[in-house]
Amino acid sequence: MTTRINAVPRAVPAEEVEVPFADCYITTAAQHAALRVLRSGWLTTGREVAAFEAEFAGYVGAGHAVAVSSCTQGIELALRSFGLPRGSLVLTSTMTFCGAVQAIVHAGLQPVLVDVDAGTGMPTPATVRDAVRAYGPPAAMTVVHWAGDLADVPALAEAAGLTLDQIVVDAAHALGTSAGTTPIGSQCAATCFSFYATKNLPLGEGGMVTTNDPERSRWLHQARLHGMTADAWRRYLPGGSWRYDVAEAGLKANMTDLQAAMGRAQLTHLPAWQHRRAQIAARYDTLLAAQPGIALPHRPALGTGTHAWHLYPVRLAPGIDRDEVIAELAQRRVGTSVHFIPVHQLTYFARIASVPPAGMAGADTLFGQLLSLPIHPRLTDGQIDAVCAALADATHRQFTRKGAS
Ligand SMILES: *Cc1c(COP(=O)(O)O)cnc(C)c1O
């Protein structure tokens, strides 16, 4: 990335608006909930976690929910719940967060990276078939609803030769995404959500795995806490039993009551936050639609589903230097990001992951053009307008400079 270490700091006009890329908003109700737990004498996994699980499962319409320390750990646990032989192949998009692929590695499985369509940022049945042709039939697949857009999970599963019972959904961006009118969370073997500081339900850290399978839920509840038999957390409560068994390898990946109490409070605000995210996306759409050199984010076709608008990733036209645009926006105090550096371009994964010989043309093309604009519920219309004005200036300057040279 271009960093302008020699740039002279510019005086910032008073009327200029600062726009942070993300915002970890913890409501007053969530602060009070945290205080309630701090004063309760029980900070780790307990009643608040159980209540958050029930409320979250209800929110996404899943039979069961298992609270975990992160989405990454959730993906690893979900993959471990399949009980696959070591080294089994797991397909995953190359346009995802590195942690989602580390989870496959730590589950003892072999990641096979799948190229994406440059228009959607997600794999297609054709790119899935390319990967299967190169490495053979996979044992499982993780599917990411990139940016909060709707992935066509049934079509991707069919192309991979897998059933939905062999799919782990990476829903880190997809709290608020629905297929038709059905929220993401109950269609596949397991669906993994993130409560990381920047995500749609921010807690700082945390995750949730949802499933309709009671047996998988039971397994995940044990595996998230050392593999100890269910309700091990009660062993320090009056009347709890000190005796437990460990039937298999487990992780230390439980959620604390502190996070869960905050999560329960934050969850009551989520419908309003999602409504605001959709409004922000619509305002960006309107302001940017006529801007030359900027393509709006892909979204579900009318009537097919709902975008969660976790990210608002625009594509800059070829010839516009994305890194220069980022630097110029930063000078105007507009925070942006790029989601993601394709996994096959990262040193470790280039070495250990399986990359189909056909290459990753879709992801490589898209990566150079991607730019995520700020989108979070407390963004004001004035801030959105400032982002669009700064973006228009930055892209326009590049076009005219190109025309002059
Ligand atoms: C944030 C993110 C994760 C990881 O979530 P954590 O809760 O931080 O582990 C996984 N996948 C994607 C696509 C993400 O954006």
The ligand as an SDF file (V2000), in Angstrom:
LIG
                    3D

 15 15  0  0  0  0  0  0  0  0999 V2000
  -14.3200  -10.8720   11.3010 C   0  0  0  0  0  0  0  0  0  0  0  0
  -14.3670  -12.0840   10.4590 C   0  0  0  0  0  0  0  0  0  0  0  0
  -14.0960  -13.3580   10.9700 C   0  0  0  0  0  0  0  0  0  0  0  0
  -13.5280  -13.5670   12.3500 C   0  0  0  0  0  0  0  0  0  0  0  0
  -14.3400  -13.1330   13.3680 O   0  0  0  0  0  0  0  0  0  0  0  0
  -13.7240  -13.1350   14.8590 P   0  0  0  0  0  0  0  0  0  0  0  0
  -14.9540  -13.0660   15.7250 O   0  0  0  0  0  0  0  0  0  0  0  0
  -12.8560  -11.9290   14.9700 O   0  0  0  0  0  0  0  0  0  0  0  0
  -12.9910  -14.3990   15.0310 O   0  0  0  0  0  0  0  0  0  0  0  0
  -14.2590  -14.4580   10.1680 C   0  0  0  0  0  0  0  0  0  0  0  0
  -14.6670  -14.3210    8.8950 N   0  0  0  0  0  0  0  0  0  0  0  0
  -14.9060  -13.1180    8.3410 C   0  0  0  0  0  0  0  0  0  0  0  0
  -15.3490  -13.0360    6.9220 C   0  0  0  0  0  0  0  0  0  0  0  0
  -14.7470  -11.9540    9.1060 C   0  0  0  0  0  0  0  0  0  0  0  0
  -14.9390  -10.7560    8.5550 O   0  0  0  0  0  0  0  0  0  0  0  0
  1  2  1  0
  2  3  1  0
  2 14  2  0
  3  4  1  0
  3 10  2  0
  4  5  1  0
  5  6  1  0
  6  7  2  0
  6  8  1  0
  6  9  1  0
 10 11  1  0
 11 12  2  0
 12 13  1  0
 12 14  1  0
 14 15  1  0
M  END
$$$$
